[in-house]
Amino acid sequence: MKQYIYKLLIVSLFCMASCTKFLEDKTNKTSTVPSTLEDMQALLDAGNQLNLGSYPFLLEACTDDFFVSDAGYNRLYNFEQQVYTFQNPALYGTIENMVVWRNAYKAIAVTNTVLDGLPDIKILKGLDPSNIKGQALFHRALMHFTLLQLYAAPFDQKGDNNGAGIPLKLTADINDKTKRSTVGECYGSVIEDLEQASDLLPHELGILTRPNRISAFAALSRVYLAMEDYVQAKNYADKVLGSYKTLMDLNTMNVDAAYPYPAMNAETLFFAYSNGSTMFIGSRGSYLTMDLLQLYEAHDLRLRANYKKGTDGFSTFKGQYMGTGAGLFFVGMTTSEVLLNAAECNARLGNVTSALEQLNYLLQNRIEKQFFVPVTETNSEALLKIIIRERRKELVRRGLRWSDLRRLNKDERFKKEIVREVTVDGNTEQFKLLPNSSGYIFNIPAEVKNMTNME
């Protein structure tokens, strides 16, 4: 069976590895195709094609949470250097660099192979076809949403959202032309897929590399938060928390361990991580900014759980929700994210009591117990600022800060300019990422545009 699946993946997907084939290569209907529900589930369980390493590292590359030393910068590839300094490269140049685009659409190709193939399967014994369809829809939606955070303008609650989005790939048909849908069409498709998935998926958490109804609701809360639809973001966060809201208590953990958080820990609703870059590796000169670290109070256990201070005075990150660290970062869903979604939405909607309950539930599991003092702020404006600050402190390197920056930059209270300095051969140069600038929209690779005639 494993050999069959391996051959199937080669036939249907690996042809996409050439940079001359992006997006256009799809499953050949005349070649060997999956014929059972077990085959379909095996495709979705091929984690290295979907949720394990397919999400672009660009999600964290330009955030305000970290910087790279000059020595570390000089060890980066040219493409990574351009990304790090906000130069937004249009030409990706090598197959290795194209992984951020190729792997994302390869994952989408897997989901479309499953969705297109399910109606052709005649023997429906054993596994639940509805569950398999729900999984495929979830994976497709989450990857489309992730690409929207990188390659399209933020959703505008007050606008028509007719600007260029991303190529929506909704079929494995090789004749499906690659073109950019509008931002509004893209978000509509993401929501439609996730809503349908939530109706089809099992309610129990189960295997955490497989989506479930709870993680589908968490994804919908994430999407609606990015859209600034705080009513719907709260609605879906409440659905999650009504079913599962377990947190890890840092007071009961060895926060001084090399990697305190085990993979698939008690907070995990869906497990996924990014592809990697050395710009996130502490031993290669990746450090957390003082702008971030100074937000924590002395008795906040996240200081010890998430960061390791070196003899040079700089702090490296060790708070991965993957049980290890290798230049990758977690991008799945957790109860802590959903709690903060709900708290922010409640503060914005004037539901101060609920916002305080959710915020304090999180903090009592993060602060040393003998020093924990509940937040009692009743002014919704002041409380919102506290929650936004806690959101940044809690969700470091979870693939969320970039989306938050794009969203919050539209609000005068939270907009921020990011500045990085790099010294090469004794010459120091400063680079700035301005709020709401074009730097918040990465260029689709020129190689892809040239091959597909996409605008």
C-alpha positions in Angstrom: 0.0 0.0 0.0 2.8 2.4 0.9 4.5 1.8 -2.4 1.2 2.4 -4.2 0.7 5.7 -2.5 4.2 6.7 -3.2 3.8 6.0 -6.9 0.5 7.8 -6.9 2.0 10.9 -5.4 4.7 10.9 -8.0 2.2 10.6 -10.8 -0.2 13.2 -9.5 2.0 15.7 -7.7 5.7 15.5 -8.1 5.6 16.7 -11.7 4.8 20.0 -10.0 8.3 20.2 -8.6 9.7 21.8 -11.8 9.4 25.6 -11.7 8.0 25.5 -15.3 5.0 23.5 -14.2 3.6 25.4 -11.1 -0.2 25.2 -10.8 -0.7 23.8 -14.3 0.3 20.1 -13.6 -2.6 18.2 -12.2 -3.5 14.6 -11.8 -3.5 12.7 -15.1 -6.9 11.0 -15.3 -5.6 8.2 -17.4 -2.8 7.3 -14.9 -3.2 5.2 -11.8 -5.7 6.9 -9.5 -6.9 6.1 -6.0 -9.7 3.6 -6.1 -10.7 3.2 -2.4 -11.5 5.4 0.5 -8.4 4.0 2.2 -6.4 5.4 -0.7 -8.0 8.8 -0.3 -7.3 8.8 3.4 -3.7 7.8 2.8 -3.3 10.8 0.5 -4.6 13.1 3.2 -2.4 11.4 5.8 0.7 12.1 3.7 1.6 14.9 6.1 4.7 16.1 4.3 2.5 16.9 1.4 -0.1 18.8 3.5 0.2 20.1 7.0 3.8 19.1 7.9 6.2 21.5 6.2 4.0 22.9 3.4 3.0 26.3 5.0 5.3 29.1 3.8 8.0 30.4 6.2 7.1 33.9 4.8 4.4 34.1 7.5 7.0 35.0 10.1 9.9 36.3 8.1 9.0 40.0 8.3 7.4 40.3 11.7 8.5 42.6 14.5 9.2 39.7 16.9 12.7 38.8 15.9 15.9 40.0 14.3 19.0 38.3 12.8 22.5 39.2 13.7 24.8 40.6 11.0 26.7 37.2 11.0 23.4 35.4 10.7 22.3 37.7 7.9 25.4 37.0 5.9 24.8 33.3 6.1 21.3 33.6 4.6 20.6 32.9 1.0 20.2 35.9 -1.2 16.4 35.3 -1.5 16.1 35.1 2.3 18.2 38.3 2.7 15.8 40.1 0.4 12.8 38.9 2.3 14.3 39.8 5.6 15.1 43.3 4.5 11.5 43.9 3.1 12.8 44.1 -0.5 9.9 41.8 -1.6 11.7 39.8 -4.3 9.7 39.2 -7.5 12.2 36.7 -9.0 12.6 33.7 -6.7 15.5 32.3 -8.8 15.9 28.7 -7.6 13.9 25.6 -7.0 14.8 25.8 -3.4 13.3 29.3 -3.1 10.2 28.3 -5.0 9.3 25.8 -2.2 7.2 28.5 -0.5 4.9 28.6 -3.5 5.2 25.1 -4.9 4.6 23.2 -1.6 1.5 25.3 -0.8 -0.1 24.5 -4.2 1.1 21.0 -4.1 -0.9 20.6 -0.9 -3.9 22.1 -2.6 -3.4 19.7 -5.5 -3.6 16.7 -3.1 -7.0 18.0 -1.7 -8.4 18.5 -5.2 -7.3 15.0 -6.3 -9.3 13.7 -3.3 -12.3 15.9 -3.9 -12.5 15.2 -7.6 -11.9 11.5 -7.1 -14.4 10.8 -4.3 -17.5 10.7 -6.6 -15.8 8.0 -8.7 -15.3 5.6 -5.8 -17.9 2.8 -5.9 -17.0 0.8 -2.8 -17.9 2.9 0.2 -17.0 0.4 3.0 -15.0 1.1 6.1 -14.1 4.8 6.2 -16.6 7.6 6.1 -16.5 9.5 2.7 -18.1 12.6 4.3 -15.2 12.7 6.8 -12.6 12.4 4.0 -14.3 15.1 2.0 -14.4 17.4 5.1 -10.7 16.8 5.7 -9.9 17.7 2.1 -12.0 20.9 2.2 -10.4 22.0 5.5 -6.9 21.5 4.2 -7.7 23.4 0.9 -9.3 26.3 2.8 -6.5 26.7 5.3 -3.8 26.8 2.6 -5.8 29.2 0.5 -6.3 31.4 3.5 -2.6 31.3 4.4 -1.6 32.3 0.8 -4.1 35.2 1.0 -2.2 36.5 4.0 0.9 36.6 1.9 0.0 37.4 -1.7 -3.1 39.5 -1.5 -4.3 42.7 0.2 -6.0 42.4 3.6 -9.7 42.0 3.5 -11.5 45.4 3.8 -14.7 45.3 5.8 -15.6 48.7 4.2 -14.4 48.0 0.7 -15.6 46.0 -2.3 -12.6 43.6 -2.1 -12.3 43.5 -5.9 -8.6 43.7 -5.9 -6.4 40.8 -7.1 -6.3 37.9 -4.7 -4.6 34.5 -5.3 -5.2 31.7 -7.8 -8.0 29.7 -6.4 -7.5 26.0 -7.3 -10.8 24.2 -6.9 -10.3 21.3 -9.2 -7.6 18.8 -10.3 -8.6 19.4 -14.0 -5.4 20.1 -16.0 -7.4 22.5 -18.2 -8.3 24.7 -15.3 -6.6 28.1 -16.2 -4.5 29.7 -13.6 -5.8 33.2 -12.9 -6.2 35.4 -9.8 -9.6 35.6 -8.3 -10.6 38.8 -6.4 -9.9 39.1 -2.7 -13.6 38.8 -2.0 -14.0 35.7 -4.1 -11.1 34.1 -2.3 -12.4 34.7 1.2 -15.8 33.6 0.1 -14.3 30.3 -1.2 -12.3 29.8 2.1 -15.4 30.3 4.2 -17.6 28.1 2.0 -15.0 25.2 2.2 -14.6 25.6 6.0 -18.4 25.8 6.7 -19.0 22.7 4.6 -16.1 20.9 6.3 -17.5 21.7 9.7 -20.7 19.9 8.8 -18.8 16.8 7.6 -16.0 16.4 10.1 -16.3 14.4 13.3 -16.7 16.3 16.5 -14.0 14.6 18.5 -10.4 15.9 18.3 -9.0 12.4 17.4 -5.8 12.3 15.4 -4.5 15.9 15.6 -2.9 15.9 12.1 -6.4 15.3 10.8 -8.9 18.2 11.0 -12.1 17.8 13.0 -15.2 19.9 13.6 -13.6 21.8 16.5 -10.6 22.8 14.4 -12.8 23.8 11.5 -14.6 26.2 13.9 -11.2 27.4 15.1 -10.1 28.0 11.5 -13.3 30.0 10.8 -12.7 32.1 13.9 -9.2 32.8 12.6 -10.5 33.7 9.1 -13.2 36.0 10.4 -10.8 37.7 12.7 -8.5 38.5 9.8 -11.6 39.9 8.0 -12.4 42.0 11.0 -15.8 40.4 11.3 -15.7 40.3 15.1 -19.3 39.0 15.5 -18.6 35.9 13.4 -15.1 35.4 14.8 -16.6 35.4 18.3 -19.4 33.1 17.2 -17.0 30.4 16.0 -14.6 30.9 18.9 -17.6 30.3 21.2 -18.4 27.0 19.4 -14.8 25.9 20.0 -14.7 26.8 23.6 -18.1 25.3 24.3 -16.6 22.0 23.3 -13.0 22.2 24.4 -10.9 24.9 26.2 -8.1 23.0 27.9 -4.9 24.9 28.6 -1.5 23.8 29.7 -0.6 25.2 33.1 2.9 26.5 33.0 3.1 26.3 36.8 3.1 22.5 36.5 5.6 22.2 33.6 9.4 22.3 33.4 9.5 25.7 31.8 13.3 25.6 31.8 13.5 22.5 29.6 15.1 22.9 26.1 11.6 22.6 24.5 8.9 22.7 27.2 5.9 22.2 24.9 5.4 18.7 23.6 4.2 18.1 20.1 0.4 17.7 20.0 0.0 19.0 23.5 -3.2 19.5 25.4 -3.9 22.9 23.7 -3.5 21.6 20.2 -6.7 21.5 18.1 -4.9 20.9 14.8 -1.2 20.2 14.3 0.7 21.7 11.4 4.0 23.5 10.8 5.8 25.6 8.2 8.7 24.9 5.9 11.9 26.3 7.4 14.5 29.0 7.2 17.8 29.5 9.0 16.6 33.0 9.9 14.6 31.4 12.7 17.4 29.3 14.2 18.9 30.7 17.4 22.3 29.2 16.8 22.4 30.9 13.4 21.9 34.4 15.0 18.1 34.6 15.2 17.1 36.6 18.3 13.9 38.0 19.8 13.5 41.8 19.8 13.5 43.8 23.0 10.3 45.4 21.8 8.7 42.0 22.4 10.6 40.8 25.4 9.9 44.0 27.4 6.2 43.3 27.3 6.6 40.4 29.8 6.5 41.0 33.5 9.0 39.2 35.8 6.7 36.5 37.0 5.3 35.6 33.5 6.4 32.0 33.0 6.4 32.4 29.3 9.7 34.3 29.6 11.3 31.0 30.7 9.2 28.6 28.7 9.6 30.5 25.4 13.0 32.1 25.5 16.5 31.3 26.4 18.8 34.2 27.3 22.4 33.7 26.1 25.7 34.9 27.7 25.7 37.6 25.0 22.4 39.0 26.5 20.3 38.1 23.5 17.3 35.7 23.7 16.5 32.8 21.4 13.2 31.2 20.9 12.4 27.7 22.3 8.6 27.9 22.6 7.7 25.9 19.5 4.5 23.9 19.9 6.2 21.0 18.0 8.4 19.6 20.8 11.5 20.6 18.9 13.0 23.4 16.8 14.7 23.4 13.4 13.9 26.7 11.7 10.2 25.7 11.5 7.2 27.1 13.3 3.8 25.9 14.4 0.9 27.1 12.3 -1.9 24.9 13.6 -4.8 25.8 15.9 -4.8 25.9 19.7 -7.2 26.8 22.5 -5.0 29.7 23.5 -5.4 31.3 20.1 -9.1 30.8 20.2 -9.4 32.2 23.7 -7.6 35.3 22.6 -9.8 35.5 19.5 -12.9 35.4 21.8 -11.5 37.9 24.3 -10.6 40.4 21.7 -14.0 40.1 20.0 -15.8 40.5 23.3 -13.8 43.6 24.2 -14.5 45.1 20.8 -18.2 44.3 21.1 -18.5 45.7 24.6 -18.8 42.3 26.4 -16.3 43.2 29.1 -17.2 40.5 31.6 -16.7 37.7 29.1 -13.5 39.3 27.8 -12.1 39.5 31.3 -13.1 35.9 32.1 -11.3 34.6 29.0 -8.2 36.7 29.5 -7.8 35.8 33.1 -8.4 32.1 32.4 -5.4 32.3 30.0 -3.2 34.3 32.4 -3.7 32.2 35.4 -2.1 29.4 33.5 0.8 31.6 32.4 1.8 33.6 35.5 3.4 32.2 38.6 0.4 31.3 40.8 1.6 33.2 43.9 2.0 36.4 41.8 -1.1 36.1 39.7 -3.5 39.1 40.0 -6.6 39.0 37.8 -7.1 41.8 35.3 -10.0 43.9 36.4 -10.0 46.7 33.8 -13.7 47.5 32.9 -13.1 50.2 30.3 -13.5 48.3 27.0 -10.9 50.5 25.2 -8.2 49.9 27.8 -9.1 46.3 28.0 -8.8 45.8 24.3 -5.3 47.2 24.4 -4.4 44.7 27.1 -5.8 41.8 25.1 -3.9 42.9 21.9 -0.7 43.0 24.0 -1.4 39.6 25.5 -2.1 38.2 22.0 1.3 39.2 20.8 3.0 37.8 24.0 1.1 34.5 23.7 1.2 33.7 20.0 4.8 34.2 19.2 6.0 32.3 16.1 2.6 30.6 15.5 2.2 32.0 12.0 -0.3 34.6 13.2 1.7 37.8 13.8 1.9 38.7 10.1 -1.9 38.5 9.7 -2.4 40.5 13.0 0.0 43.2 11.8 -1.9 43.5 8.5 -5.2 43.8 10.3 -4.1 46.0 13.2 -2.2 48.5 11.0 -5.5 49.7 9.7 -6.3 51.0 13.2 -4.5 54.2 14.3 -4.3 52.8 17.8 -2.2 49.8 16.8 -0.4 50.6 13.5 3.3 50.1 13.6 6.5 50.7 11.6 9.0 47.9 11.6 12.7 48.8 11.2 15.6 46.5 10.6 19.3 47.3 10.4 22.0 45.2 8.6 25.7 45.8 8.6 27.7 44.3 5.7 31.4 45.0 5.2 31.2 47.9 7.8 28.3 49.6 6.0 25.0 49.8 8.0 21.8 50.1 6.1 18.3 50.5 7.5 15.2 49.0 6.1 11.6 50.0 7.0 8.3 48.2 6.6 5.6 50.9 6.7 2.0 50.2 7.9 -0.4 49.4 5.1 2.4 49.5 2.5 2.8 47.3 -0.5 5.5 45.5 1.5 2.7 43.6 3.2 1.8 41.9 -0.1 4.5 39.5 -1.3 5.1 39.3 -5.0 3.8 36.1 -6.7 7.0 34.6 -8.2 7.8 36.0 -11.6 8.5 32.5 -12.8 4.9 31.5 -12.1 3.5 34.6 -13.8 5.6 34.1 -16.9 4.7 30.4 -17.2 1.0 30.9 -16.7 0.5 34.4 -18.2 -1.1 35.4 -14.9 -1.2 39.1 -14.2 
